[in-house]
Amino acid sequence: MKNLRLERDNPRDIGFVHACITTGIITFDELKDWIYYVIENYEDVPSYFFKILDLEDRRDYKSLDILGYVPHWEFDDSDIDALVGIGFKRKKTSSDDHLTREEALAALQRKPHIEKKFYEMFPFLKEKDGVKDI
């Protein structure tokens, strides 16, 4: 099992998860489910995980206050568009998104590795979302 990159000096994975929660691709409960998944399946977990688990509401999640930094995932606009496509597929995308459903799904089709990364990061969502093979 690979190590997750969850720290300030190597935030790639937590940055991806942060992008998923801030864009609404995952719910706050799903973020907490992911944290429990990581705690159960990985040896090294950051202490800020427990701060997030203590939060009661998505509005209380302020990464700078909790993590001490804003996690970054290196992406371009088309990667975010592909994330929005995942949101539409999952029915988790709000009506004020900058893309239509068709545009977002087309972006996802051009970037299938984003969906693969999503379900690698959140494998427990595959069954919930009815995903067989990615």
C-alpha positions in Angstrom: 0.0 0.0 0.0 1.5 3.3 -1.0 2.0 6.1 1.5 -0.3 9.1 1.2 1.0 12.6 0.8 -0.7 14.4 3.6 1.8 16.9 5.0 2.6 20.5 4.3 5.9 19.6 2.5 4.2 16.9 0.4 0.4 17.7 0.2 -0.5 16.1 -3.1 -3.1 13.7 -1.8 -4.6 15.9 0.9 -4.6 18.6 -1.8 -6.7 16.4 -4.1 -9.1 15.6 -1.2 -9.3 19.3 -0.3 -10.2 20.0 -4.0 -12.9 17.4 -3.8 -14.5 18.8 -0.6 -14.2 22.5 -1.6 -15.8 21.8 -5.0 -18.6 19.7 -3.5 -17.6 16.5 -5.2 -17.7 14.8 -1.8 -19.8 15.6 1.2 -18.4 16.4 4.6 -19.6 13.0 5.8 -17.7 11.4 3.0 -14.6 13.4 4.0 -14.9 12.0 7.5 -15.5 8.5 6.0 -12.2 8.9 4.1 -10.4 9.9 7.3 -11.7 6.8 9.0 -10.6 4.8 6.0 -7.1 6.2 6.1 -6.9 5.6 9.9 -7.8 2.0 9.4 -5.6 1.3 6.4 -2.4 3.4 6.9 0.1 3.7 9.6 1.0 7.3 9.6 -1.9 9.7 10.0 -1.6 13.4 10.7 -2.9 14.8 13.9 -5.2 17.2 12.1 -7.4 14.3 11.0 -8.7 14.2 14.6 -9.4 17.9 14.5 -11.5 17.4 11.4 -13.4 14.4 12.9 -14.3 16.7 15.9 -16.0 19.2 13.6 -19.8 19.0 13.3 -20.4 20.9 10.1 -18.8 21.5 6.7 -18.8 25.2 7.4 -16.4 24.6 10.3 -13.8 23.1 8.0 -11.2 25.8 7.5 -8.1 24.2 6.2 -5.8 27.1 7.2 -7.0 27.0 10.8 -7.0 23.2 11.1 -4.1 22.1 9.0 -2.0 25.2 9.3 -1.9 25.6 5.6 -4.1 25.3 2.5 -3.3 22.0 0.9 -2.4 22.2 -2.8 -3.0 19.7 -5.6 -1.2 20.6 -8.8 -4.0 20.9 -11.4 -5.1 22.9 -14.3 -8.5 24.2 -15.2 -9.3 21.1 -17.2 -8.6 18.9 -14.2 -11.1 20.9 -12.1 -13.6 20.6 -15.0 -13.1 16.8 -14.9 -13.7 16.9 -11.1 -17.0 18.7 -11.8 -17.8 15.9 -14.2 -17.4 13.4 -11.4 -19.7 15.6 -9.3 -22.3 15.5 -12.0 -22.0 11.7 -12.3 -22.3 11.5 -8.5 -25.1 14.0 -8.4 -23.1 16.1 -6.0 -22.6 19.2 -8.1 -24.5 22.3 -7.3 -26.5 24.3 -9.8 -24.1 27.2 -9.7 -21.2 25.4 -11.3 -19.3 27.1 -14.1 -19.9 24.2 -16.6 -23.0 22.5 -17.9 -23.4 18.8 -17.3 -22.4 18.1 -20.8 -19.3 20.2 -20.7 -18.2 18.7 -17.4 -18.8 15.1 -18.6 -16.8 15.8 -21.8 -14.0 17.2 -19.7 -14.0 14.0 -17.6 -14.0 11.9 -20.7 -10.8 13.8 -21.8 -9.2 13.2 -18.4 -10.2 9.7 -17.3 -7.1 9.5 -15.0 -8.9 12.1 -12.7 -11.8 9.7 -12.1 -9.3 6.8 -11.6 -7.5 8.9 -9.0 -10.8 9.8 -7.4 -11.8 6.2 -6.8 -8.3 5.2 -5.8 -8.5 7.9 -3.1 -12.0 7.0 -2.1 -12.4 3.3 -2.9 -15.3 2.9 -0.4 -17.4 5.2 -2.7 -17.2 2.8 -5.7 -20.0 0.6 -4.5 -22.1 3.5 -3.3 -21.7 5.2 -6.7 -22.2 1.9 -8.6 -18.8 2.0 -10.2 -17.5 -1.4 -11.4 -14.2 -0.8 -13.2 -12.1 2.3 -13.4 
